Amino acid sequence: MTDLVLSPQEREQGSRFVPVFDSKGLLTAVVVDATNGAVLVVAHMNREALDATLASGNVTFWSRSRGKLWMKGETSGNVLKVAEMLVDCDQDALVIRAHPAGPTCHTGAVSCFYRRLEQDADGVPVLVKVKT
């Protein structure tokens, strides 16, 4: 991957992968279960995380809070094995279809999206656990 500048036509219709990182050097990665399409986790990748993911086949992110790379499952063993990577039209976001080797969330939940936002009788937003 180079710092090649593409025309809008080339970026949107061409075959060159030239990811667009934001001002902090990140792009958004949405990971979904390759088997059932459930959203597992949304995180960010810098160039190093993207390169590590492509090289290893295991999803690797950039931790904004820790300021370092982290391979999902590096301590738990619950890695996310890449099945397919989809790139959006602007090349600034990815959808990664992956096979999880266990729960994806650090809480032990199958997905990091295990609560639904609802409103109580007074219209106050509340979180309700859902089956994942």
C-alpha positions in Angstrom: 0.0 0.0 0.0 1.4 3.3 -1.0 0.4 6.9 -0.5 -0.8 7.0 -4.1 -3.5 9.6 -4.9 -6.4 8.3 -6.9 -9.0 10.2 -8.8 -12.6 9.7 -7.5 -13.3 7.5 -10.4 -10.3 5.3 -9.7 -11.0 5.2 -5.9 -14.7 4.3 -6.4 -14.5 2.0 -9.4 -10.9 0.9 -9.8 -9.1 -2.2 -8.4 -6.3 -0.4 -6.5 -6.5 -0.6 -2.7 -5.3 2.7 -1.4 -7.0 3.1 2.0 -7.8 6.5 3.3 -6.9 7.0 6.9 -8.3 9.9 9.0 -6.3 12.7 10.5 -5.3 10.3 13.3 -4.1 7.7 10.9 -7.1 5.4 11.5 -9.9 3.8 9.5 -13.0 2.1 10.9 -13.4 -1.6 10.8 -16.7 -3.3 11.4 -16.3 -7.1 12.1 -19.3 -9.4 11.4 -19.7 -13.1 11.9 -19.0 -14.8 8.6 -21.6 -17.4 9.4 -24.6 -15.4 10.5 -23.8 -11.8 9.8 -24.1 -10.6 13.4 -22.0 -7.5 14.2 -19.3 -8.6 16.6 -17.1 -5.5 17.1 -16.4 -2.1 15.7 -12.9 -0.8 16.2 -10.1 1.1 14.3 -7.1 0.1 12.3 -4.0 2.1 11.5 -1.7 1.0 8.6 0.3 -1.3 10.9 -2.9 -3.0 12.1 -4.2 -3.4 8.6 -0.8 -4.8 7.4 -0.8 -7.3 10.4 -4.3 -8.4 9.6 -3.5 -9.0 6.0 -0.3 -10.8 6.8 -1.6 -13.1 9.6 -5.3 -13.5 8.7 -6.2 -12.6 12.3 -8.0 -9.3 12.9 -5.7 -6.8 14.5 -6.7 -3.3 15.6 -5.1 -0.1 16.9 -6.1 0.5 20.5 -6.7 4.2 20.8 -6.9 4.0 24.6 -3.7 2.0 25.0 -1.9 3.5 22.0 -0.7 0.2 20.6 -1.6 -2.7 18.4 -3.8 -5.5 19.7 -4.8 -8.7 18.0 -8.3 -9.6 19.0 -8.0 -12.7 21.1 -4.3 -12.3 21.8 -4.8 -13.1 25.5 -8.1 -15.0 25.5 -7.4 -17.1 22.4 -10.7 -15.9 20.9 -9.2 -14.7 17.7 -11.2 -13.4 14.7 -10.0 -15.3 11.6 -10.6 -13.3 8.5 -12.9 -14.8 5.9 -13.3 -11.8 3.7 -12.6 -8.0 3.8 -14.9 -5.6 2.1 -13.9 -2.0 1.4 -16.3 0.9 1.1 -16.5 3.2 -1.9 -14.3 5.9 -0.3 -11.8 3.2 1.0 -12.0 4.7 4.5 -13.9 1.9 6.2 -13.9 -1.9 6.2 -16.3 -4.7 6.8 -14.5 -7.8 7.9 -16.3 -11.1 7.8 -14.6 -13.3 10.3 -14.9 -16.6 12.0 -14.7 -16.0 15.8 -12.9 -18.6 17.9 -15.1 -17.8 20.9 -16.8 -14.8 22.5 -15.7 -11.6 20.9 -16.3 -9.1 23.7 -14.0 -8.8 26.6 -17.1 -9.1 28.9 -17.5 -12.7 27.6 -20.5 -11.8 25.4 -20.6 -13.3 21.9 -20.7 -9.8 20.5 -19.8 -6.4 21.8 -23.3 -5.4 20.9 -25.3 -7.2 23.7 -27.5 -4.3 24.8 -30.4 -2.5 23.0 -31.2 1.1 23.6 -34.8 1.6 24.6 -36.9 4.3 26.4 -38.6 3.7 29.7 -42.1 4.9 30.4 -40.8 8.4 31.1 -38.9 8.5 27.8 -35.5 8.0 29.5 -33.0 6.0 27.5 -32.1 2.7 29.1 -30.0 -0.3 28.1 -31.6 -3.7 27.9 -29.6 -6.9 27.5 -30.3 -8.9 24.3 -29.5 -12.5 23.4 -26.4 -12.6 21.2 
